[in-house]
Amino acid sequence: MSRAKLLADLKAASADYATAQRQLAAERFNVQHGIAHNLMFAESREHVAYHRWLGAHEAFATSAPKLAPKPTPKASDVAPRDPGAEAVADYWRR
Protein backbone atom coordinates (compact mmCIF):
# COMPACT_ATOMS: atom_id res chain seq x y z
CA MET A 1 0.00 0.00 0.00
CA SER A 2 1.20 3.48 -0.72
CA ARG A 3 1.80 5.92 2.09
CA ALA A 4 -1.11 8.09 0.91
CA LYS A 5 -3.52 5.14 1.11
CA LEU A 6 -2.22 4.24 4.55
CA LEU A 7 -2.73 7.83 5.70
CA ALA A 8 -6.29 7.82 4.32
CA ASP A 9 -6.97 4.54 6.13
CA LEU A 10 -5.54 6.00 9.35
CA LYS A 11 -7.76 9.08 9.05
CA ALA A 12 -10.83 6.92 8.43
CA ALA A 13 -9.96 4.68 11.38
CA SER A 14 -9.46 7.75 13.58
CA ALA A 15 -12.87 9.09 12.61
CA ASP A 16 -14.51 5.70 13.26
CA TYR A 17 -12.79 5.43 16.61
CA ALA A 18 -13.91 8.92 17.64
CA THR A 19 -17.49 8.08 16.64
CA ALA A 20 -17.38 4.83 18.61
CA GLN A 21 -16.07 6.67 21.67
CA ARG A 22 -18.91 9.20 21.46
CA GLN A 23 -21.47 6.41 21.10
CA LEU A 24 -20.00 4.57 24.07
CA ALA A 25 -20.15 7.74 26.17
CA ALA A 26 -23.80 8.21 25.16
CA GLU A 27 -24.64 4.63 26.13
CA ARG A 28 -22.88 5.03 29.48
CA PHE A 29 -24.96 8.16 30.06
CA ASN A 30 -28.10 6.16 29.25
CA VAL A 31 -27.08 3.48 31.76
CA GLN A 32 -26.46 6.03 34.51
CA HIS A 33 -29.85 7.66 33.98
CA GLY A 34 -31.94 4.51 33.58
CA ILE A 35 -32.63 5.01 29.87
CA ALA A 36 -32.85 2.03 27.51
CA HIS A 37 -29.33 1.23 26.35
CA ASN A 38 -27.16 -1.20 24.44
CA LEU A 39 -23.90 -0.87 26.37
CA MET A 40 -22.41 -4.22 25.33
CA PHE A 41 -22.73 -3.39 21.64
CA ALA A 42 -21.21 0.06 22.14
CA GLU A 43 -18.27 -1.38 24.10
CA SER A 44 -17.70 -4.03 21.45
CA ARG A 45 -17.80 -1.48 18.65
CA GLU A 46 -15.40 0.84 20.48
CA HIS A 47 -13.00 -2.06 21.10
CA VAL A 48 -13.00 -3.07 17.43
CA ALA A 49 -12.59 0.53 16.27
CA TYR A 50 -9.66 1.01 18.66
CA HIS A 51 -7.84 -2.06 17.32
CA ARG A 52 -8.50 -1.01 13.72
CA TRP A 53 -7.05 2.41 14.53
CA LEU A 54 -4.08 0.81 16.26
CA GLY A 55 -3.35 -1.38 13.21
CA ALA A 56 -3.71 1.54 10.80
CA HIS A 57 -1.39 3.67 12.93
CA GLU A 58 1.22 0.91 13.08
CA ALA A 59 1.05 0.35 9.30
CA PHE A 60 1.44 4.08 8.64
CA ALA A 61 4.31 4.41 11.11
CA THR A 62 6.25 1.51 9.59
CA SER A 63 5.86 2.97 6.09
CA ALA A 64 7.80 6.12 7.04
CA PRO A 65 10.91 6.68 4.98
CA LYS A 66 14.08 5.63 6.74
CA LEU A 67 16.67 8.31 7.41
CA ALA A 68 20.09 7.71 5.93
CA PRO A 69 22.77 7.05 8.54
CA LYS A 70 25.22 9.86 9.15
CA PRO A 71 28.61 9.27 7.55
CA THR A 72 31.47 8.66 9.95
CA PRO A 73 34.09 11.41 9.98
CA LYS A 74 37.28 10.74 8.07
CA ALA A 75 40.64 10.93 9.78
CA SER A 76 41.40 14.11 7.84
CA ASP A 77 38.17 15.74 9.18
CA VAL A 78 39.16 15.25 12.83
CA ALA A 79 40.78 18.30 14.41
CA PRO A 80 44.52 17.89 14.97
CA ARG A 81 45.72 17.57 18.55
CA ASP A 82 47.38 20.54 20.20
CA PRO A 83 50.01 19.19 22.63
CA GLY A 84 50.57 22.62 24.19
CA ALA A 85 46.87 23.05 25.05
CA GLU A 86 46.76 19.53 26.45
CA ALA A 87 49.78 20.23 28.66
CA VAL A 88 48.14 23.38 30.04
CA ALA A 89 44.90 21.52 30.68
CA ASP A 90 46.81 18.72 32.47
CA TYR A 91 48.59 21.29 34.61
CA TRP A 92 45.34 22.90 35.75
CA ARG A 93 43.64 19.52 36.40
CA ARG A 94 46.16 18.70 39.15
MOPAC internal coordinates of N, CA, C and O (Angstrom, degrees):
PM7 1SCF
backbone

  N    0.0000 0     0.00 0     0.00 0    0    0    0
  C    1.4431 1     0.00 0     0.00 0    1    0    0
  C    1.5251 1   109.55 1     0.00 0    2    1    0
  O    1.2310 1   121.40 1   -36.63 1    3    2    1
  N    1.2985 1   114.93 1   143.37 1    3    2    1
  C    1.4652 1   117.82 1   178.44 1    5    3    2
  C    1.5298 1   109.45 1   -76.65 1    6    5    3
  O    1.2310 1   121.68 1   -18.11 1    7    6    5
  N    1.2960 1   114.40 1   161.89 1    7    6    5
  C    1.4711 1   119.91 1  -178.88 1    9    7    6
  C    1.5312 1   111.01 1   -63.78 1   10    9    7
  O    1.2310 1   119.95 1   145.53 1   11   10    9
  N    1.3211 1   117.71 1   -34.47 1   11   10    9
  C    1.4669 1   121.23 1   178.90 1   13   11   10
  C    1.5260 1   111.07 1   -65.36 1   14   13   11
  O    1.2310 1   120.56 1   139.14 1   15   14   13
  N    1.3399 1   116.53 1   -40.86 1   15   14   13
  C    1.4654 1   120.05 1   178.43 1   17   15   14
  C    1.5258 1   110.57 1   -67.65 1   18   17   15
  O    1.2310 1   120.75 1   141.24 1   19   18   17
  N    1.3220 1   116.17 1   -38.76 1   19   18   17
  C    1.4631 1   119.53 1   177.94 1   21   19   18
  C    1.5268 1   110.82 1   -64.94 1   22   21   19
  O    1.2310 1   120.26 1   141.54 1   23   22   21
  N    1.3248 1   117.11 1   -38.46 1   23   22   21
  C    1.4575 1   120.61 1   177.86 1   25   23   22
  C    1.5327 1   110.42 1   -65.98 1   26   25   23
  O    1.2310 1   120.48 1   138.48 1   27   26   25
  N    1.3269 1   116.69 1   -41.52 1   27   26   25
  C    1.4656 1   120.25 1   177.99 1   29   27   26
  C    1.5293 1   110.49 1   -63.09 1   30   29   27
  O    1.2310 1   120.51 1   139.29 1   31   30   29
  N    1.3264 1   116.63 1   -40.71 1   31   30   29
  C    1.4639 1   120.77 1   177.85 1   33   31   30
  C    1.5275 1   110.61 1   -64.73 1   34   33   31
  O    1.2310 1   120.36 1   139.62 1   35   34   33
  N    1.3210 1   116.92 1   -40.38 1   35   34   33
  C    1.4653 1   121.15 1   178.08 1   37   35   34
  C    1.5249 1   111.01 1   -63.54 1   38   37   35
  O    1.2310 1   120.43 1   137.99 1   39   38   37
  N    1.3285 1   116.79 1   -42.01 1   39   38   37
  C    1.4676 1   120.00 1   178.78 1   41   39   38
  C    1.5269 1   111.08 1   -64.88 1   42   41   39
  O    1.2310 1   120.44 1   138.67 1   43   42   41
  N    1.3311 1   116.77 1   -41.33 1   43   42   41
  C    1.4631 1   120.28 1   178.14 1   45   43   42
  C    1.5266 1   110.84 1   -65.20 1   46   45   43
  O    1.2310 1   120.55 1   138.08 1   47   46   45
  N    1.3246 1   116.56 1   -41.92 1   47   46   45
  C    1.4642 1   120.49 1   178.74 1   49   47   46
  C    1.5235 1   110.63 1   -65.03 1   50   49   47
  O    1.2310 1   120.26 1   142.40 1   51   50   49
  N    1.3248 1   117.10 1   -37.60 1   51   50   49
  C    1.4674 1   120.70 1   178.06 1   53   51   50
  C    1.5229 1   111.00 1   -64.40 1   54   53   51
  O    1.2310 1   120.69 1   138.10 1   55   54   53
  N    1.3227 1   116.28 1   -41.90 1   55   54   53
  C    1.4601 1   120.18 1   178.59 1   57   55   54
  C    1.5233 1   111.00 1   -65.44 1   58   57   55
  O    1.2310 1   120.23 1   137.23 1   59   58   57
  N    1.3385 1   117.17 1   -42.77 1   59   58   57
  C    1.4658 1   121.06 1   178.07 1   61   59   58
  C    1.5228 1   111.33 1   -63.29 1   62   61   59
  O    1.2310 1   120.76 1   140.34 1   63   62   61
  N    1.3056 1   116.16 1   -39.66 1   63   62   61
  C    1.4639 1   120.51 1  -179.97 1   65   63   62
  C    1.5304 1   110.91 1   -66.47 1   66   65   63
  O    1.2310 1   120.76 1   138.02 1   67   66   65
  N    1.3311 1   116.16 1   -41.98 1   67   66   65
  C    1.4708 1   119.94 1   178.02 1   69   67   66
  C    1.5234 1   110.86 1   -63.18 1   70   69   67
  O    1.2310 1   120.21 1   139.32 1   71   70   69
  N    1.3261 1   117.20 1   -40.68 1   71   70   69
  C    1.4637 1   121.35 1   177.67 1   73   71   70
  C    1.5263 1   110.80 1   -63.67 1   74   73   71
  O    1.2310 1   120.56 1   136.37 1   75   74   73
  N    1.3250 1   116.54 1   -43.63 1   75   74   73
  C    1.4618 1   120.67 1   179.52 1   77   75   74
  C    1.5277 1   110.95 1   -63.80 1   78   77   75
  O    1.2310 1   120.14 1   142.14 1   79   78   77
  N    1.3216 1   117.35 1   -37.86 1   79   78   77
  C    1.4623 1   120.35 1   177.82 1   81   79   78
  C    1.5251 1   111.12 1   -65.23 1   82   81   79
  O    1.2310 1   120.40 1   138.90 1   83   82   81
  N    1.3284 1   116.84 1   -41.10 1   83   82   81
  C    1.4683 1   120.03 1   177.98 1   85   83   82
  C    1.5267 1   110.90 1   -64.54 1   86   85   83
  O    1.2310 1   120.58 1   138.22 1   87   86   85
  N    1.3385 1   116.49 1   -41.78 1   87   86   85
  C    1.4617 1   119.97 1   179.41 1   89   87   86
  C    1.5263 1   111.16 1   -65.37 1   90   89   87
  O    1.2310 1   120.48 1   141.37 1   91   90   89
  N    1.3238 1   116.69 1   -38.63 1   91   90   89
  C    1.4567 1   120.28 1   177.89 1   93   91   90
  C    1.5267 1   110.44 1   -65.19 1   94   93   91
  O    1.2310 1   120.26 1   138.27 1   95   94   93
  N    1.3211 1   117.11 1   -41.73 1   95   94   93
  C    1.4677 1   120.24 1   177.53 1   97   95   94
  C    1.5333 1   110.67 1   -62.44 1   98   97   95
  O    1.2310 1   120.16 1   140.39 1   99   98   97
  N    1.3291 1   117.30 1   -39.61 1   99   98   97
  C    1.4628 1   120.95 1   178.46 1  101   99   98
  C    1.5234 1   110.72 1   -64.80 1  102  101   99
  O    1.2310 1   120.29 1   138.53 1  103  102  101
  N    1.3294 1   117.05 1   -41.47 1  103  102  101
  C    1.4660 1   120.03 1   178.99 1  105  103  102
  C    1.5273 1   111.06 1   -67.26 1  106  105  103
  O    1.2310 1   120.20 1   142.26 1  107  106  105
  N    1.3165 1   117.22 1   -37.74 1  107  106  105
  C    1.4706 1   119.35 1   176.86 1  109  107  106
  C    1.5324 1   110.47 1   -64.17 1  110  109  107
  O    1.2310 1   120.47 1   141.77 1  111  110  109
  N    1.3287 1   116.70 1   -38.23 1  111  110  109
  C    1.4534 1   120.69 1   175.84 1  113  111  110
  C    1.5283 1   109.85 1   -61.00 1  114  113  111
  O    1.2310 1   120.78 1   135.49 1  115  114  113
  N    1.3335 1   116.11 1   -44.51 1  115  114  113
  C    1.4659 1   120.33 1   179.40 1  117  115  114
  C    1.5264 1   111.09 1   -60.29 1  118  117  115
  O    1.2310 1   120.40 1   139.44 1  119  118  117
  N    1.3306 1   116.84 1   -40.56 1  119  118  117
  C    1.4654 1   120.66 1   179.27 1  121  119  118
  C    1.5215 1   110.03 1   -63.19 1  122  121  119
  O    1.2310 1   120.38 1   134.37 1  123  122  121
  N    1.3276 1   116.87 1   -45.63 1  123  122  121
  C    1.4653 1   120.83 1  -177.37 1  125  123  122
  C    1.5204 1   112.49 1   -63.73 1  126  125  123
  O    1.2310 1   120.37 1   150.62 1  127  126  125
  N    1.3211 1   116.90 1   -29.38 1  127  126  125
  C    1.4591 1   120.43 1  -175.52 1  129  127  126
  C    1.5223 1   113.35 1  -106.45 1  130  129  127
  O    1.2310 1   120.76 1  -166.62 1  131  130  129
  N    1.3344 1   116.15 1    13.38 1  131  130  129
  C    1.4728 1   119.53 1   173.66 1  133  131  130
  C    1.5149 1   114.32 1    71.15 1  134  133  131
  O    1.2310 1   119.87 1  -156.33 1  135  134  133
  N    1.3188 1   117.86 1    23.67 1  135  134  133
  C    1.4598 1   121.96 1   178.83 1  137  135  134
  C    1.5327 1   107.51 1   -93.38 1  138  137  135
  O    1.2310 1   120.74 1   -29.33 1  139  138  137
  N    1.3347 1   116.19 1   150.67 1  139  138  137
  C    1.4682 1   119.63 1   178.35 1  141  139  138
  C    1.5216 1   109.22 1   -55.20 1  142  141  139
  O    1.2310 1   120.69 1   -44.19 1  143  142  141
  N    1.3366 1   116.29 1   135.81 1  143  142  141
  C    1.4586 1   119.75 1  -174.15 1  145  143  142
  C    1.5267 1   111.00 1  -145.44 1  146  145  143
  O    1.2310 1   121.32 1   -12.61 1  147  146  145
  N    1.3056 1   115.08 1   167.39 1  147  146  145
  C    1.4470 1   122.87 1   175.23 1  149  147  146
  C    1.5285 1   106.63 1  -135.52 1  150  149  147
  O    1.2310 1   120.96 1  -112.19 1  151  150  149
  N    1.3207 1   115.77 1    67.81 1  151  150  149
  C    1.4628 1   121.95 1  -173.61 1  153  151  150
  C    1.5208 1   112.32 1   -66.27 1  154  153  151
  O    1.2310 1   119.85 1   140.49 1  155  154  153
  N    1.3120 1   117.88 1   -39.51 1  155  154  153
  C    1.4697 1   120.43 1  -178.29 1  157  155  154
  C    1.5309 1   111.03 1   -61.80 1  158  157  155
  O    1.2310 1   120.51 1   137.60 1  159  158  157
  N    1.3180 1   116.63 1   -42.40 1  159  158  157
  C    1.4613 1   119.96 1   179.45 1  161  159  158
  C    1.5269 1   110.52 1   -64.92 1  162  161  159
  O    1.2310 1   120.72 1   137.14 1  163  162  161
  N    1.3336 1   116.23 1   -42.86 1  163  162  161
  C    1.4660 1   119.75 1  -179.34 1  165  163  162
  C    1.5271 1   111.10 1   -64.93 1  166  165  163
  O    1.2310 1   120.05 1   140.11 1  167  166  165
  N    1.3300 1   117.51 1   -39.89 1  167  166  165
  C    1.4672 1   120.24 1   177.81 1  169  167  166
  C    1.5199 1   111.02 1   -65.38 1  170  169  167
  O    1.2310 1   120.54 1   138.98 1  171  170  169
  N    1.3345 1   116.58 1   -41.02 1  171  170  169
  C    1.4583 1   120.71 1   179.14 1  173  171  170
  C    1.5252 1   110.69 1   -63.79 1  174  173  171
  O    1.2310 1   120.86 1   135.32 1  175  174  173
  N    1.3124 1   115.97 1   -44.68 1  175  174  173
  C    1.4696 1   119.95 1  -179.41 1  177  175  174
  C    1.5356 1   111.43 1   -64.21 1  178  177  175
  O    1.2310 1   120.65 1   140.00 1  179  178  177
  N    1.3270 1   116.37 1   -40.00 1  179  178  177
  C    1.4559 1   120.28 1   179.17 1  181  179  178
  C    1.5242 1   110.55 1   -65.72 1  182  181  179
  O    1.2310 1   120.46 1   140.49 1  183  182  181
  N    1.3205 1   116.72 1   -39.51 1  183  182  181
  C    1.4666 1   122.06 1   179.11 1  185  183  182
  C    1.5348 1   110.60 1   -63.01 1  186  185  183
  O    1.2310 1   120.71 1   133.58 1  187  186  185
  N    1.3103 1   116.25 1   -46.42 1  187  186  185
  C    1.4708 1   120.71 1   179.78 1  189  187  186
  C    1.5265 1   110.76 1   -65.06 1  190  189  187
  O    1.2310 1   120.40 1   137.58 1  191  190  189
  N    1.3244 1   116.85 1   -42.42 1  191  190  189
  C    1.4686 1   120.67 1   179.59 1  193  191  190
  C    1.5274 1   110.69 1   -63.89 1  194  193  191
  O    1.2310 1   120.62 1   141.30 1  195  194  193
  N    1.3327 1   116.41 1   -38.70 1  195  194  193
  C    1.4664 1   119.89 1   178.82 1  197  195  194
  C    1.5209 1   110.52 1   -62.60 1  198  197  195
  O    1.2310 1   119.94 1   134.79 1  199  198  197
  N    1.3347 1   117.72 1   -45.21 1  199  198  197
  C    1.4659 1   120.14 1  -178.57 1  201  199  198
  C    1.5283 1   112.01 1   -69.80 1  202  201  199
  O    1.2310 1   120.26 1   148.44 1  203  202  201
  N    1.3230 1   117.11 1   -31.56 1  203  202  201
  C    1.4651 1   119.49 1   174.68 1  205  203  202
  C    1.5276 1   109.31 1   -66.02 1  206  205  203
  O    1.2310 1   120.80 1   136.21 1  207  206  205
  N    1.3378 1   116.08 1   -43.79 1  207  206  205
  C    1.4605 1   119.98 1   178.53 1  209  207  206
  C    1.5217 1   111.17 1   -62.99 1  210  209  207
  O    1.2310 1   120.72 1   139.42 1  211  210  209
  N    1.3326 1   116.24 1   -40.58 1  211  210  209
  C    1.4585 1   120.76 1   179.43 1  213  211  210
  C    1.5287 1   110.91 1   -61.65 1  214  213  211
  O    1.2310 1   120.43 1   135.14 1  215  214  213
  N    1.3369 1   116.78 1   -44.86 1  215  214  213
  C    1.4627 1   121.33 1   178.61 1  217  215  214
  C    1.5213 1   112.22 1   -64.26 1  218  217  215
  O    1.2310 1   120.65 1   138.49 1  219  218  217
  N    1.3340 1   116.37 1   -41.51 1  219  218  217
  C    1.4643 1   120.06 1   179.72 1  221  219  218
  C    1.5301 1   110.30 1   -66.31 1  222  221  219
  O    1.2310 1   120.60 1   141.06 1  223  222  221
  N    1.3143 1   116.45 1   -38.94 1  223  222  221
  C    1.4666 1   120.17 1   179.00 1  225  223  222
  C    1.5266 1   110.16 1   -65.51 1  226  225  223
  O    1.2310 1   120.10 1   136.55 1  227  226  225
  N    1.3087 1   117.42 1   -43.45 1  227  226  225
  C    1.4670 1   121.22 1   179.65 1  229  227  226
  C    1.5266 1   110.70 1   -63.32 1  230  229  227
  O    1.2310 1   120.33 1   136.90 1  231  230  229
  N    1.3356 1   116.98 1   -43.10 1  231  230  229
  C    1.4684 1   120.59 1   179.63 1  233  231  230
  C    1.5259 1   110.68 1   -63.21 1  234  233  231
  O    1.2310 1   120.57 1   138.18 1  235  234  233
  N    1.3307 1   116.51 1   -41.82 1  235  234  233
  C    1.4658 1   119.74 1   179.56 1  237  235  234
  C    1.5259 1   110.90 1   -67.49 1  238  237  235
  O    1.2310 1   120.41 1   139.87 1  239  238  237
  N    1.3194 1   116.83 1   -40.13 1  239  238  237
  C    1.4690 1   120.58 1  -178.52 1  241  239  238
  C    1.5297 1   111.53 1   -66.42 1  242  241  239
  O    1.2310 1   119.98 1   142.72 1  243  242  241
  N    1.3222 1   117.64 1   -37.28 1  243  242  241
  C    1.4603 1   119.86 1  -179.29 1  245  243  242
  C    1.5273 1   112.30 1   -76.40 1  246  245  243
  O    1.2310 1   120.22 1   164.71 1  247  246  245
  N    1.3326 1   117.18 1   -15.29 1  247  246  245
  C    1.4648 1   119.40 1   179.67 1  249  247  246
  C    1.5260 1   111.96 1   -87.79 1  250  249  247
  O    1.2310 1   120.08 1  -179.74 1  251  250  249
  N    1.3125 1   117.45 1     0.26 1  251  250  249
  C    1.4725 1   120.75 1  -179.39 1  253  251  250
  C    1.5182 1   109.74 1   -64.14 1  254  253  251
  O    1.2310 1   120.66 1   -38.11 1  255  254  253
  N    1.3257 1   116.33 1   141.89 1  255  254  253
  C    1.4628 1   118.65 1   178.90 1  257  255  254
  C    1.5246 1   110.60 1   -64.70 1  258  257  255
  O    1.2310 1   121.32 1   -39.72 1  259  258  257
  N    1.2944 1   115.08 1   140.28 1  259  258  257
  C    1.4687 1   121.01 1  -179.50 1  261  259  258
  C    1.5286 1   109.22 1   -80.97 1  262  261  259
  O    1.2310 1   120.53 1   -41.93 1  263  262  261
  N    1.3154 1   116.60 1   138.07 1  263  262  261
  C    1.4518 1   121.10 1   176.96 1  265  263  262
  C    1.5201 1   109.57 1   -78.23 1  266  265  263
  O    1.2310 1   120.95 1   -38.16 1  267  266  265
  N    1.3068 1   115.78 1   141.84 1  267  266  265
  C    1.4637 1   120.48 1   178.97 1  269  267  266
  C    1.5271 1   108.87 1   -71.33 1  270  269  267
  O    1.2310 1   120.09 1   -39.23 1  271  270  269
  N    1.3181 1   117.44 1   140.77 1  271  270  269
  C    1.4681 1   118.66 1   179.07 1  273  271  270
  C    1.5289 1   110.49 1   -67.78 1  274  273  271
  O    1.2310 1   121.35 1   -31.41 1  275  274  273
  N    1.3145 1   115.02 1   148.59 1  275  274  273
  C    1.4635 1   119.49 1   179.66 1  277  275  274
  C    1.5236 1   109.31 1   -71.47 1  278  277  275
  O    1.2310 1   120.25 1   -42.11 1  279  278  277
  N    1.3278 1   117.13 1   137.89 1  279  278  277
  C    1.4694 1   118.38 1   179.29 1  281  279  278
  C    1.5321 1   110.10 1   -70.11 1  282  281  279
  O    1.2310 1   121.31 1   -34.73 1  283  282  281
  N    1.3121 1   115.10 1   145.27 1  283  282  281
  C    1.4606 1   119.66 1   178.25 1  285  283  282
  C    1.5180 1   108.79 1   -75.34 1  286  285  283
  O    1.2310 1   120.03 1   -35.46 1  287  286  285
  N    1.3219 1   117.55 1   144.54 1  287  286  285
  C    1.4713 1   119.15 1  -178.59 1  289  287  286
  C    1.5271 1   111.07 1   -69.21 1  290  289  287
  O    1.2310 1   121.42 1   -36.32 1  291  290  289
  N    1.3100 1   114.88 1   143.68 1  291  290  289
  C    1.4569 1   120.42 1   178.18 1  293  291  290
  C    1.5289 1   108.68 1   -79.93 1  294  293  291
  O    1.2310 1   120.86 1   -17.73 1  295  294  293
  N    1.3004 1   115.96 1   162.27 1  295  294  293
  C    1.4623 1   120.29 1  -179.99 1  297  295  294
  C    1.5300 1   110.37 1   -61.43 1  298  297  295
  O    1.2310 1   120.34 1   147.66 1  299  298  297
  N    1.3232 1   116.95 1   -32.34 1  299  298  297
  C    1.4629 1   119.49 1  -179.00 1  301  299  298
  C    1.5358 1   111.55 1   -74.02 1  302  301  299
  O    1.2310 1   119.95 1   159.36 1  303  302  301
  N    1.3487 1   117.70 1   -20.64 1  303  302  301
  C    1.4651 1   121.79 1  -179.99 1  305  303  302
  C    1.5234 1   112.29 1   -81.45 1  306  305  303
  O    1.2310 1   119.76 1   160.38 1  307  306  305
  N    1.3271 1   118.06 1   -19.62 1  307  306  305
  C    1.4547 1   121.99 1  -177.84 1  309  307  306
  C    1.5268 1   108.74 1   -74.93 1  310  309  307
  O    1.2310 1   121.06 1   -43.09 1  311  310  309
  N    1.3223 1   115.58 1   136.91 1  311  310  309
  C    1.4725 1   119.99 1  -178.66 1  313  311  310
  C    1.5287 1   109.82 1   -64.25 1  314  313  311
  O    1.2310 1   120.57 1   -40.99 1  315  314  313
  N    1.3296 1   116.51 1   139.01 1  315  314  313
  C    1.4677 1   118.90 1   179.44 1  317  315  314
  C    1.5335 1   110.40 1   -69.48 1  318  317  315
  O    1.2310 1   121.24 1   -28.74 1  319  318  317
  N    1.3230 1   115.24 1   151.26 1  319  318  317
  C    1.4554 1   120.58 1  -179.90 1  321  319  318
  C    1.5202 1   110.20 1   -75.64 1  322  321  319
  O    1.2310 1   121.20 1   -35.29 1  323  322  321
  N    1.3101 1   115.32 1   144.71 1  323  322  321
  C    1.4635 1   121.44 1   176.86 1  325  323  322
  C    1.5271 1   107.61 1  -112.53 1  326  325  323
  O    1.2310 1   119.71 1   -79.82 1  327  326  325
  N    1.3460 1   118.17 1   100.18 1  327  326  325
  C    1.4627 1   119.64 1  -176.35 1  329  327  326
  C    1.5184 1   113.21 1   -62.09 1  330  329  327
  O    1.2310 1   119.83 1   148.11 1  331  330  329
  N    1.3235 1   117.93 1   -31.89 1  331  330  329
  C    1.4628 1   120.15 1   179.65 1  333  331  330
  C    1.5215 1   111.43 1   -65.96 1  334  333  331
  O    1.2310 1   120.35 1   136.12 1  335  334  333
  N    1.3336 1   116.94 1   -43.88 1  335  334  333
  C    1.4670 1   121.29 1   179.34 1  337  335  334
  C    1.5215 1   110.43 1   -65.81 1  338  337  335
  O    1.2310 1   120.60 1   142.18 1  339  338  337
  N    1.3297 1   116.46 1   -37.82 1  339  338  337
  C    1.4660 1   119.68 1   177.74 1  341  339  338
  C    1.5168 1   111.22 1   -65.50 1  342  341  339
  O    1.2310 1   119.85 1   141.77 1  343  342  341
  N    1.3168 1   117.89 1   -38.23 1  343  342  341
  C    1.4654 1   121.36 1   179.23 1  345  343  342
  C    1.5249 1   110.65 1   -65.57 1  346  345  343
  O    1.2310 1   120.39 1   139.40 1  347  346  345
  N    1.3262 1   116.86 1   -40.60 1  347  346  345
  C    1.4701 1   120.42 1   177.94 1  349  347  346
  C    1.5221 1   110.20 1   -65.30 1  350  349  347
  O    1.2310 1   120.52 1   136.75 1  351  350  349
  N    1.3305 1   116.62 1   -43.25 1  351  350  349
  C    1.4598 1   120.15 1   179.48 1  353  351  350
  C    1.5222 1   110.59 1   -63.48 1  354  353  351
  O    1.2310 1   119.65 1   139.48 1  355  354  353
  N    1.3402 1   118.27 1   -40.52 1  355  354  353
  C    1.4613 1   121.51 1   177.17 1  357  355  354
  C    1.5203 1   111.35 1   -62.78 1  358  357  355
  O    1.2310 1   120.74 1   141.21 1  359  358  357
  N    1.3236 1   116.20 1   -38.79 1  359  358  357
  C    1.4597 1   120.18 1   179.94 1  361  359  358
  C    1.5309 1   110.37 1   -62.50 1  362  361  359
  O    1.2310 1   120.14 1   134.75 1  363  362  361
  N    1.3150 1   117.34 1   -45.25 1  363  362  361
  C    1.4603 1   120.66 1  -177.02 1  365  363  362
  C    1.5212 1   112.70 1   -76.74 1  366  365  363
  O    1.2310 1   119.16 1   161.76 1  367  366  365
  N    1.3146 1   119.20 1   -18.24 1  367  366  365
  C    1.4734 1   121.55 1   176.43 1  369  367  366
  C    1.5186 1   111.86 1   -73.72 1  370  369  367
  O    1.2310 1   119.56 1   157.72 1  371  370  369
  N    1.3199 1   118.45 1   -22.28 1  371  370  369
  C    1.4709 1   120.97 1  -177.22 1  373  371  370
  C    1.4659 1   112.43 1   -67.80 1  374  373  371
  O    1.2310 1   120.10 1   180.00 1  375  374  373

